Amino acid sequence: MTLPTPLAAAEEIYGHLIDQLNLALRRPGMYGGEVAFRILIDHLLFIERQPEAWNQLKQGWEEQGLWTPIGPSGAFQDVFPAQADCCEVASL
């Protein structure tokens, strides 16, 4: 009898994180909103060996007015002061 390996393979971990990101984008409030997106994206970029991509993405968003010192939620609060929440950030 062969026992299962104690850790998941890299492909399984990557697939799991992609699935979690897809679920979080569909139900942002249920998964923790902007913080959950940041954590999942950070982990995915680490697995893809592209950690610098996050800074490039933030810089592009900042140039377009979609990123503030408090993240994208700050940009949405300027436009939708009474409604800015994780759903708008998920759309970004």
C-alpha positions as CSV (number, residue, x, y, z in Angstrom):
1,M,0.0,0.0,0.0
2,T,1.4,3.4,-1.0
3,L,0.8,6.3,1.3
4,P,-0.1,9.7,-0.2
5,T,2.7,12.2,-0.2
6,P,2.5,14.6,2.8
7,L,2.6,17.7,0.6
8,A,0.7,18.7,-2.5
9,A,2.6,19.0,-5.8
10,A,3.3,22.4,-7.2
11,E,0.7,22.0,-10.0
12,E,-2.0,21.1,-7.4
13,I,-1.1,24.1,-5.3
14,Y,-1.2,26.4,-8.4
15,G,-4.5,25.0,-9.5
16,H,-5.9,25.4,-6.0
17,L,-4.9,29.1,-5.8
18,I,-6.3,29.8,-9.2
19,D,-9.6,28.3,-8.1
20,Q,-9.6,30.3,-4.9
21,L,-8.9,33.5,-6.7
22,N,-11.8,32.8,-9.1
23,L,-14.1,32.2,-6.2
24,A,-12.9,35.3,-4.4
25,L,-13.5,37.4,-7.5
26,R,-17.1,36.1,-7.7
27,R,-17.9,36.6,-4.0
28,P,-15.4,39.2,-2.8
29,G,-17.1,39.9,0.5
30,M,-17.3,36.3,1.5
31,Y,-13.5,35.7,0.9
32,G,-12.1,38.8,2.6
33,G,-12.2,41.4,-0.2
34,E,-9.2,43.3,-1.2
35,V,-6.9,41.7,1.4
36,A,-7.7,38.2,0.0
37,F,-7.0,39.3,-3.5
38,R,-3.7,40.7,-2.6
39,I,-2.7,37.5,-0.7
40,L,-3.8,35.2,-3.5
41,I,-2.2,37.3,-6.2
42,D,1.0,37.5,-4.2
43,H,1.2,33.7,-3.8
44,L,0.4,33.1,-7.4
45,L,3.1,35.5,-8.6
46,F,5.6,33.8,-6.3
47,I,4.7,30.4,-7.7
48,E,5.0,31.8,-11.3
49,R,8.4,33.3,-10.3
50,Q,7.2,36.8,-11.2
51,P,7.0,38.7,-7.9
52,E,8.0,42.0,-9.7
53,A,4.8,41.8,-11.7
54,W,2.8,43.1,-8.7
55,N,4.8,46.3,-8.5
56,Q,4.5,46.8,-12.3
57,L,0.7,46.3,-12.1
58,K,0.4,48.7,-9.2
59,Q,2.5,51.3,-11.1
60,G,0.2,51.0,-14.1
61,W,-2.9,51.3,-12.0
62,E,-1.4,54.4,-10.3
63,E,-0.7,56.1,-13.6
64,Q,-4.4,55.5,-14.6
65,G,-5.7,56.8,-11.2
66,L,-6.8,53.4,-10.1
67,W,-4.3,53.1,-7.2
68,T,-3.8,55.3,-4.1
69,P,-1.7,55.0,-1.0
70,I,-4.5,52.9,0.5
71,G,-4.8,50.7,-2.6
72,P,-7.5,50.6,-5.3
73,S,-10.3,51.0,-2.7
74,G,-9.1,54.6,-2.2
75,A,-9.5,55.4,-5.9
76,F,-13.0,54.1,-5.8
77,Q,-13.9,56.0,-2.6
78,D,-13.1,59.2,-4.5
79,V,-15.7,58.3,-7.1
80,F,-18.2,56.3,-5.0
81,P,-17.8,57.7,-1.4
82,A,-20.9,55.9,0.0
83,Q,-20.4,52.6,-1.8
84,A,-16.8,51.8,-2.2
85,D,-16.2,48.2,-1.2
86,C,-14.6,45.0,-2.3
87,C,-16.9,44.4,-5.3
88,E,-15.5,47.5,-7.1
89,V,-11.9,46.4,-6.3
90,A,-12.7,42.9,-7.7
91,S,-13.7,44.5,-11.0
92,L,-10.2,46.1,-11.2
